[in-house]
Amino acid sequence: MAAAKGDGALGELELQGAVGFNGRVPCGLVCHPDKEHILYPLGCTVVIQHLDTKKQSFLHGHTNNVSCVVLSRDGMYVASGQVTYMGFKADIILWDFPKKELLARLSLHEGKIEGLSFSPRSVYLVSLGGQDDGRVVVWDVSRREAVCGSPASLRSAGNCNVVMCSSCRDEVFVTAGNFTIRIWELNTTTKKIHPSECHTGQLKRVSMCVKMTDDDNYFYLGTTSGDVLKVNTSNKLMTACGPQKKKFSMGVTALLLLKTGDLIVGTGEGTVALCKGSNFKVMKRIRVEGGVTSLTCRGRDDQFFIGTNKCQIYRSDYATFKEELVAVCHTEAINDIVFPEGFSDLFVTCSTNDIRVWYTPEHREQLRITVPNVTCHAVEVTRDGMVIISAWNDGKIRAFVPATGEPMYEINNAHNFGVTAIAATSDCKQIISGGGEGQVRIWNIGEKTQKLREVLKEHRGAVSCIKINKNDKEGVTASLDGTCIIWDLVRYVRKQMILDNTLFKCVCYHPGEYQIITSGTDRKIVYWEVFDGSAIREVQGSLSSSINGMDITLDGAYFVTGGDDHLVKLWDYNEGAVTHVGVGHSGNITRLKICPANKYIVSVSADGAILIWKYPSLG
């Protein structure tokens, strides 16, 4: 990445929008005090989204997945922590919210930043290291340096999971976790922190979230056992625990404290409950998809937002207490993306359990087609736009109506070891599919019948990509066996075989159809002559890792690549040189496409993110 960005001749691709939300980050969804913005993690990026206009801006700087996000009470600062590899420093980044700029990179913890909290007047930032680190550190925000640190819990206790600063005093904060609850006080003279143990009697609990009252008299803890503890800050004693009879299923994973003293409780089961009184009696409840990981309020006692580990965001208000789904995204790796022929405003993605249709300008989901317990490897929209055809790991080819998502037909047992690639001819009368066993099969598609026309048995490994030329008389298949085969689709025979020391992941026809370009695990991009299969040019596509996706513009002047180095690269076809680089993904890029009107480049990745880049103006 450093090599790519260091070249002064390279432009940067502008990120226009992102579809995705890492809902697995505890308390990762945060509402800004201005009531206009919401922040959330997506891979190694923190996304800031305007709630009304949906306009997004991005905080780039982390080198790995963001593990926590927190806002200062006045909304001026954002702090975010990340995960890294064992033995390496995990960075905390301090951001200026109004300017969206990086202020400081704070590095002391190792492995993972478990939690962050700003003191009430933003004098200090308190950070909690992960399991391999186990330390709590107090940072001076204005000086951007550590004040002091300490092991977060006793050796006899378990790990700390959460940290929360006092609501009134800058020098006081709380940590909690496995059988440990501590109130800490910073001595500004000696620059040391002193813990006091909180006592819960015979109760032994693992805390998952903590909330402090505005007057600092009490704080509440949500536990894995499905109850809420109320602890007195002065005497360090538990004063209440509930509910007594029916505990919350799968633990209390998020808490929201209202001005009225009521508590909103989020659970691992997906229940959001409004609780009253010292016995935490449930007055209202709603159900969302996935376990609740975040609860955040827009203003005080008005609206609140719910984030779940199924990567969905809901909105609700205290009066009606009804949930409204406001943001969705894939929760698993996205395996393919396609634009309908000549249409830039819609694109289709596929993943585990579903196919989704997205509206590009608003980054909004238009349609979801769910097929439980199976994975879709590839998707294609027929040239007339009337059918979505898809390849699945259970060996079936499934076709759907694009407008409604209704099933049209299924081809059972299309391939052994799953269908791995698919393409349709321009007359929409034939489908060409590739399987995990290496076979290429041609299917005749009628109004009510689907018949196997031909089986081509040349590949010895899974077929990864299929492309057909404009007149439907020739096609090319790429395979993980190190071969690309150019087929005669009239006589169903091999015309050329291309051999290389790589697992081919992607192949593209140049629009002139006299050349193809390929790439794969050897990190090289190779131009081949279609006529005789000879290599005519080879360029280094990546310095470090496999290239998984590739697409070319309609005029053949430029093409894009993406892979395991997480970079989107735009290339000049004739020069064989990179012109622009896009940095934003934290997962391996699986596929990417240039929209037909050359407005956007859309890339998808193994962490379920969809990034929409502005196609640069190239003079």
Secondary structure, 3 states (H helix, E strand, C coil): CHHHHHCCCCEECEEEEEECCCCCCCCCCEECCCCCEEEEEECCEEEEEECCCCCEEEEECCCCCEEEEEECCCCCEEEEEEECCCCCEEEEEEEECCCCEEEEEEEEEECEEEEEEECCCCCEEEEEECCCCCEEEEEECCCCEEEEEEECCCCCCCCEEEEEECCCCCCEEEEEEECEEEEEEEECCCCEEEEEECECCCCCCEEEEEEECCCCCEEEEEECCCCEEEEECCCCEEEEEECCCCCCCCCEEEEEECCCCCEEEEECCCEEEEEECCCCEEEEEEECCCCEEEEEEECCCCEEEEEECCCCEEEEECCCCCCEEEECCCCCCEEEEECCCCCCCEEEEEEEEEEEEEECCCCEEEEEEEEEEEEEEEEEECCCCCCEEEEECCCCEEEECCCCCCEEEEECCCCCCCEEEEEECCCCCEEEEEECCCCEEEEEECCCCEEEEEEECCCCCCEEEEEECCCCCEEEEEECCCEEEEEECCCCEEEEEEECCCCEEEEEECCCCCEEEEEECCCEEEEEECCCCCEEEEEECCCCCCEEEEEECCCCCEEEEEECCCEEEEEECCCCEEEEEEECCCCCEEEEEECCCCCEEEEEECCCCEEEEECCCCC
